[in-house]
Amino acid sequence: MTRLHSRPDLAPLLRFVGRRASAALLCLLAWHAPGLNAARVTVGNGTGSAGSSVSVSVNFAAEGANVSILQVDILASAPLSITTATAGPAATAAGKQVSATAISGGTRLLIYGLNQTALGDGGIANLTIAIAAGASSGARTLTATNGSAANPSGSSVPLGTFEGSVTVGSGAPTAATYILPSTARAQGQGGAFYTTDVTIGNTGTSEGSVTLKFVGNNADGRSGAESTFTLAAGRSTTFTDVLGSVFGVGSGFGAILVKSSVTTLNVIGQTSTPGAGGTFGQSVPAAGASQLVVTGTPRSIVGIREDGAFRTNLILANATEATLELDVTLVNAGGTALGTKRYTLFPLGMTQVTSVVRNLGVNSDVIGARAVLIGITPGGSFAAYASAIDNVTNDPRTLTPQ
C-alpha cells in the first residue's frame, strides 16, 4: 500500500524504467479530451456515508495502444481526500507498481515497472477515499487530468481521462443483507496463491443498488471499505479477484458484507489457486437471513474430520454490528460430546479456527463428527461453514450448517 507523500519522487522511474521512456513521459502534453484510438484512464464510482472510507478503482483501457508507463492526476475536493493508493490487478499482472504523490487537491499516480511490458485492460490502481465527518449528502466528482503515457520504445501515446464520483449519503434503503464468510488474496502452502471471484446475480424484476463492504478478519469490521454499484434486473456480474480489484487489498482475507435494495440476489464466492495445469479451490455461498445461525436456534455442520488424511477449518462471521459470543461443541459419530469452546467475534468480525478439532482440545483422530453451533449473545446471528482439507493435495471441501 502506498501512502501519499508530499514531494514528487521520480527516482523509481529513472532507476527502473529507462531513459527513453522516462524522457517521453516527462515531456508529454496532458490529454483530457481523447481522439480516436487513444488509450484511456477512467476513475470509478463509490458510495459511502460521512465519516467513512470507500474504495474506488482507477481503470485503464488500451484501445489498441501499447502503454508501458503512464501518469495521471486524480483530484478530489472537500469533503473527500485520497489517503492511500495500491496497484490494481492490471498493473500487477504487467509487473508494474504505483507511486502516489500528494499534489494540490489530490494525488499524482505513476504506474511503472522494471520492464517494458504493456498494460492490459483493467484496474491499474485502487484508491482509498476518506469522507469527512459531517459531510452533506450528494455526489462529489473525482477528476482525472494531466494524463500522459509512453509505449515500450519511449514514444508518447495519447491518453484520455474520464472522471468518476463518490456519492455521500445513506443511498437506497437496504432490503436485504448477505454475508460472504470468507474471501482471500493470500499466499498458501506449496507456492499456491489464492484469490476469490465473487459473482452476484439479480433474479428479480427490479434493478438493485448493491454495496459491498470488506470487513477483514479478527477485527471490528464496521469501518471497512465499501463499494456500491447498480445491478439491473435479470443480470449478473463477477468481480474477479474481488479483494484486489474492488478493495485494493495486496494480501489478506476476510468476510464481505453485501447490502442490497432488493431481496432477489444470489451471491457466491469462488476461491482458487493455479495448480495442476489449471486451478483448484472451493465455492462458498453468501448467507442470507434464513441461512444465518441465530441465537436460540442451534445448527450443525456434519462431516468434520481430523486425522492423517484430512484437517478441518471452521470459519465464523458475525452478521451484526455488536460483539457476539457463540459456542462450538464437537460431537462424534456415536453422539458423544468431545469438547466445547466459546468464541467471541468482533462487530462484523470474521475469524478462521484452524484445525477446529484440535482447537477444541480433542487430540484423537475424528471422522464423521459434527460441530454444533450455538449463539449465546441475545439477538445475535452469524454465518459459518467448514472446510475439510486433504492433507496431501490441500484440496478443500465446503461443509455448510444445517
ZIZIJO-V43502 format. One record per run of one state. SS is the DSSP state (H for helix, E for strand, - for the rest). FROM is the first residue (numbers start at 0). TO is the last residue. If there is no record, write none. Layout:
ss->SS from->FROM to->TO
ss->SS from->FROM to->TO
This chain:
ss->- from->0 to->0
ss->E from->1 to->2
ss->- from->3 to->3
ss->E from->4 to->4
ss->- from->5 to->9
ss->H from->10 to->15
ss->- from->16 to->17
ss->H from->18 to->26
ss->- from->27 to->29
ss->E from->30 to->30
ss->- from->31 to->37
ss->E from->38 to->42
ss->- from->43 to->43
ss->E from->44 to->47
ss->- from->48 to->51
ss->E from->52 to->60
ss->- from->61 to->67
ss->E from->68 to->75
ss->- from->76 to->78
ss->E from->79 to->86
ss->- from->87 to->87
ss->H from->88 to->92
ss->- from->93 to->94
ss->E from->95 to->102
ss->- from->103 to->104
ss->E from->105 to->112
ss->- from->113 to->120
ss->E from->121 to->130
ss->- from->131 to->136
ss->E from->137 to->149
ss->- from->150 to->154
ss->E from->155 to->155
ss->- from->156 to->157
ss->E from->158 to->161
ss->- from->162 to->162
ss->E from->163 to->167
ss->- from->168 to->174
ss->E from->175 to->186
ss->- from->187 to->187
ss->H from->188 to->190
ss->- from->191 to->191
ss->E from->192 to->201
ss->- from->202 to->206
ss->E from->207 to->215
ss->- from->216 to->224
ss->E from->225 to->230
ss->- from->231 to->234
ss->E from->235 to->238
ss->- from->239 to->240
ss->H from->241 to->244
ss->- from->245 to->250
ss->E from->251 to->259
ss->- from->260 to->263
ss->E from->264 to->274
ss->- from->275 to->276
ss->E from->277 to->284
ss->- from->285 to->285
ss->E from->286 to->286
ss->- from->287 to->287
ss->H from->288 to->290
ss->- from->291 to->291
ss->E from->292 to->293
ss->- from->294 to->295
ss->E from->296 to->296
ss->- from->297 to->297
ss->E from->298 to->305
ss->- from->306 to->308
ss->E from->309 to->317
ss->- from->318 to->322
ss->E from->323 to->330
ss->- from->331 to->335
ss->E from->336 to->344
ss->- from->345 to->348
ss->E from->349 to->352
ss->- from->353 to->354
ss->H from->355 to->358
ss->- from->359 to->364
ss->E from->365 to->374
ss->- from->375 to->379
ss->E from->380 to->389
ss->- from->390 to->394
ss->E from->395 to->399
ss->- from->400 to->401
